[in-house]
Amino acid sequence: MVIIGGIKSIGNVTEKVVPFMASLYVITALVIIFMNISEMGNVFVLIFNGAFNAAAIKGGLIGVLIIGFQRACFSNEAGVGSASIAHSAVKTDEPVSEGIVALLEPFIDTVVICTMTALVIIFTGLHENPGDLEGAQLTSAAFGSVFSWFPYLLVVAIFLFAFSTMIAWSYYGLKGFDYLCGGFFEKKLGNRKIGTRIFQFIFLGFAIIGASSSLDVVIGFSDMMILSMAFPNILGLFILAREVKKDMKSYMSRVKNGEIKKFK
């Protein structure tokens, strides 16, 4: 119902869901971190040694980097070119200010939230992973070892993360589909919205197929598709870098001179 409702429906839902789920997760993580704040220095030493000791570098630095890039793309979509589709729908006279807002997303998603998750897992001793757990199961076990009720809240948070991601990507896909095929439906059938409805039902159908497929297959396919998006997007970023720099200098100069309000 949200997807078929279009961008306004998606915006109305995500603006309520995202702050709630992020607050729920972050507050609980902070409670555990502050309970173990005296161990913070030891934990960062452990992380640094685990990443840069001789055995780690010799044993799989490249492999770890590849896995890190893959999961980072799932986490924040930086460099993929998808988030810019949502940001382009914002009403603003200053595109640079929207770009600055967009820069906050990878920082919050990866540097803040993922680091907090890592700290919780290490504080609770689950980084040894005696049960050979993965992903959300490991996170749930770590939080559950401190708060027995938290795995139930984590289920809610994971559902909201997944739900908000699905409806956001449906909008991204729709914009791409409309760009490629919208003109055909308008020319042949006289109604561009027919193409919109077709894509929405195709998307919803694949949501069912994806949910019934094995996780390895879904992640492998997603990694391949994200890579295919990232290559042309990153190439475009290099080509446009000079123009973006010029626009940013102009914007910052006008902010400094008081011609426009900061980040308006």
C-alpha positions, 0 to 999 in steps of 0.5 A, a space after each residue: 500500500 505504501 509503495 503504490 501510494 507513491 513518493 508522498 506516501 513513502 516519505 510520510 511513512 519513512 519520516 516516522 519509521 526511521 527516527 523511531 527505529 534508529 532511536 530505539 537501536 542507538 539508545 539501547 546500544 549507548 546504555 550497554 556502552 556506558 555500562 562498560 565505558 571503562 573498557 573503551 580503551 582496551 576495546 579500541 586497542 583490540 580492534 586496531 590490533 585485530 585489523 593491523 597485526 601481521 597475521 591479519 595483514 598476511 591472512 586476508 587484508 584484501 578479502 576483508 576489504 572486499 567484504 567491507 566494501 560489500 557490506 558498506 554498500 548495503 549499509 549506506 549506499 555511498 558511491 552507488 548513486 541510488 540515494 541521489 534519486 531520493 535527494 533529487 526529489 527535495 525542493 531546494 534552491 541550493 543543490 549543494 546544501 542537499 549534498 551536504 545533508 547527504 554526506 551525513 548519511 554514510 557517517 551516521 550509518 557506518 561510522 556511528 551505528 556500525 561502530 556502536 554495534 561492534 562495541 556492544 558485540 566486543 563488550 559482551 564477549 560475543 566477538 569470539 562467536 562461540 556459537 558461530 552466529 552471523 549477522 543479526 543473530 550475532 547482534 541479537 545474542 550480544 544485546 540479549 546477553 545484557 537485556 534478555 528482552 532486547 531480542 524482541 525489540 531488535 526484531 521490531 527494529 530489523 523489520 523497520 529497517 527492512 521495510 523502510 529499505 524496501 519502500 525506498 528502493 522501490 522508489 529508486 527503481 521506479 524512477 529508473 524504470 520511468 526514465 527508460 520506459 515511461 516515454 514508451 507507455 505515454 506514446 503507445 498507451 497515452 498514460 505514463 502511469 500504466 508503466 508505474 503500476 506495472 513496475 510496482 507490481 513487478 517489484 512487489 512480486 520480486 519481494 515475495 521471490 526474494 523472501 522465499 530464496 536463500 540468503 546467500 543467493 539474494 546477497 550474491 545477486 544484490 552484490 553483483 547488481 550494486 557493483 554494476 550500479 557503482 561503476 558508471 556512477 563512480 565514473 560519472 563522479 570523476 567526470 563531474 568532480 570539477 563542476 561539483 567543486 566549482 558549485 561548492 566553492 560558489 555556495 560556501 562563498 555566498 554563505 560566508 558573505 551572508 547572501 544565503 542562510 547556511 544549509 538552507 
